[in-house]
């Protein structure tokens, strides 16, 4: 059983929804990421999703695009992100870690080389925004070889036939994008989310996590009533950026991010009670 599968099953038995914070590795500097990962775990994170900086992050809104730019300015590469995971694993062997990014860096490294390096570092799952299910077999076979889950996105506009194709290839969990558009945009319609999750579950027994548009405890609590996992990204990335921009040092910035995540964690807990 993978760490991802185990964490979902563990929390489902407790009646809890999994909380997955997203940050961009190397934002605003490489030495911030590992301490931030530990801070997030202390503040209630059940898994951590690390964004891998890319020059053309097409799925991201302005907040996360800027984070990608800051990470690239700090010379963060896919290899350095894997090193961060490896360092995190020295003191945390249980929290699942996912990488979310784009195909180009993984293809440049080579699927087999990436799988070997990611497996050795302690990566549990991979989300590649721009590899469609029709083209995933090459990377899927390599990830399966080293026990890394391949996690797919499902959009509000994804037709049912394609959901079935995705479900046949996915592992770990399915990531439902709750809004049309980029990260950080729009307002959630929980009834619409619930309807789409019902359709996804018709084709898959995997847990379904929901992201995009979750900004605070209230929105997280609303989604937690229908989803197996809640992903919070833009709000967290922005909180961290604002703290640094306001002159705060690393401790202040990490504290601000931790405070927001604790509030979201409490919102999810309240939804379960």
N, C-alpha and C positions, 0 to 999 in steps of 0.2 A: 504494500500500500504506500502510495506516495505521500509526502508531507501535506500536499494540497488536499488530497482525498481524505487523509486522516483528520485534518483540521476541520473540514466541513462536517464530517461525521461526528467528531467530538462535540462541536458546538450545536449541531442539530439535536443531539441527545440532551443537551442542556436547554434547548428551546431558544437558542441565541442565533442571531444573524451575524455572519462574518463581516468584520470591518477591514477594508483594504484601502489604506492610504496610498496615494500616488505622489511621488516626487521625481524630479529630474536629477539623475546622478551627475554630480559635478557642479551643481548650481548652488551658490555662486562660485564655489571653489571646491576642488576635489577633496580637501581635508574636512569639509563640512558633512559629507554624505554619511559616513559610517556612524559618527556620533548622532546624527539626525535619525538614522535608522533605529538606533537603540532608544532614543527619546520617544519615537513613535510607538515602539513596543511597550515601553513603560506607560504610555498614555492610552493604551487600549488597542493598538493595532494587532489584528490576528494574522494578517499577511502583509507583505510590503510589495508594492509594485514600483519598480525602478524604470523611469524613462531613460532611454538611450538617446543621447543628443544626435540630431540629424539636421543637415542644412536646409531641408525642405519638408518640415513636419506638417504635411497637408491636412491632417485630421485635427490639428490643434487650433484653439482660439488664441487671441493675443497674449494672454497671461502665460500660457505654456510655451508659445513660440518664443517669447522673450527669455524664458528659462532655458530653452534649448540654445539660444544665442549666448547666454552667459556661460553655460556649460562648455560650449565650443570654444569660447574665449579663454576658458581655464584649461584648454587642451585636453578635454575629456574625450576619450575614444572608447570603442567597444571593449578593447583589451583592458583599459583602466577601470571600466565599470566591473568587469569580471574580477579584477583585483580587489575592488571594494567589497564585493560579495564574499570573496575568500577571507578578507580581514574580518568582516562581520561574523562569519562562521566560526572564527576562533573563540568567540564568547557566546554565540547563539547558534545552537545546532538544531533548533526546533521550529523557529518561525519560517514559514514558507516565503520564498523570495521569487518574484516574477520579473522578467524583463519585458518591457513594452517598447517597441520601436518599429523601424522600417527595414525593408528587405535588403537595401543596398549594403549596409555594414556587414550583415550576416553573410550575404553572398560573396562579398569581397574577401572575408576571412575563409570562406569555404564551409559548406554545411557540415562536413565531417569534423573539420578542425574546430569549428564553433561548438559543436555538440560535445566534443572531448573536453574543451576548455571550460565550457559552462558546467558540465557535469562535475569536473574536478573542483571548480570553484564553489559549488553548492547551490546552483540555480535549480529551481523546481519547475518553472513554467516559462513559456515564451508566447508573447502576443506580437505578431507582425501585422501591422495595419494593412499593408498593401500586397500581401500574398493571398490571392483568391483560392478557394478550395480546389479549383480545377488544377492548380499548379503547386499544390502543397506536398505531393507524395515524396519528393526528394528530401525536403527538410524533415518531413514527418518520420521517415524511416530512420534517419540519423538521431532524432530526438528520442524516439522509442528505444533505440539501441542503448541509450544511457539513462533512460528512465525520466526524461523531462517531458512534462505535459505540454501539448500544443493547444493553446486557448484561442478560440475564434470569437470575433465580434459578430453580433447580429443587430441590424439596424431596424428602425421602425418601418422602413420601406422594403425590407427583405421579404420576398414572396415565400409562401409555404414550401414550395418545391425546393427552393434553395436552402431554407432552414433545415430540411431533411438531409441535404447534401452536406451541410456544415456539421450537423449532429453526428453523421456517420464517421467523420474524420476527427472530431474534437475529443479532447481528454482533459481531465482536471475539473474544469467548469466551462460554462458558456457565458460570455460577457455581452449583456444586452445594453446597447447604446440607447438611452431613454429619449433622446432628442434628435431631431433632424438638424444637421449642421455640425459645427465644430465643438470642441470641449469648452465648457464654461458658458454656453449660450442657452437662452430661453428659460422657460419655467416648466416644471414637471406636471404631467397629468397622470396621477397615480392610477386612475381607473383604466386609462389606456395602457399603462405599463402592465397592470395586472392581466389585461386581456392578451397582450402579446406574450407574456410569460406563460400563460396557459397554452398558447399555441406552440411555443418552444418545447414545453414539457410533454406535449403530445408526441414529439419525435425524439426525446432524449430523457434519460434518467439522471443526467448530470445536474449538479447544482447550477443555478443561474444567478450571477451577480449583475447588479445594475450600476451603471456609471453615467457620467455626463449630466450636469445640472444639479448635483447634490452639493449644497453650499453650506448647510448648517444643521443643527440638531433636528429642527422641525422637518426639513426635507429628507434627512436620513431616516428619521422615525417613520415617516409616511411610506418610504420605499421598503423599509424593513418589515412591514406588515405583509408584503407580497413576495419579497425576494429572499434568496438564500445568502446573498452577500451584497454589501453596499460599498461602492468605490467612491472616494472623495479625492479630487485632484486639484482643479483650478483654485478653489478657495484656500486650500492648504499651501499651494505654491505661492499664491499671492500674499498670504499672511507672512510667509517666510521672507519674501522679497521686500515687503513693506517694512518689516522690522529691520532688515539690513539697510534699506534706503533711509530710514529714519535715524541712522547713526548707531543702532544697537550692535553689540558685539555678538559673537557666536552664541554665547549662553543666553542672551536676551532673545535672539531670533529662534533658537531651538525651544525656549520656553514658550514663546508665542505660538509656535506650531503645535507644541504639546498641549497647550491650553485649549486650542480649537478642537483638537482631536478628542480630548477628554469630554468636551461638551457634546460632540457628535456621538461618541461612545455612550454617553449617558442617555442621549435621545433614543438610540437604538435599544438600550436596556429598558427604558420606559415603555417602548412600544411592545416589548415582550412580556411586560408585567401585567 
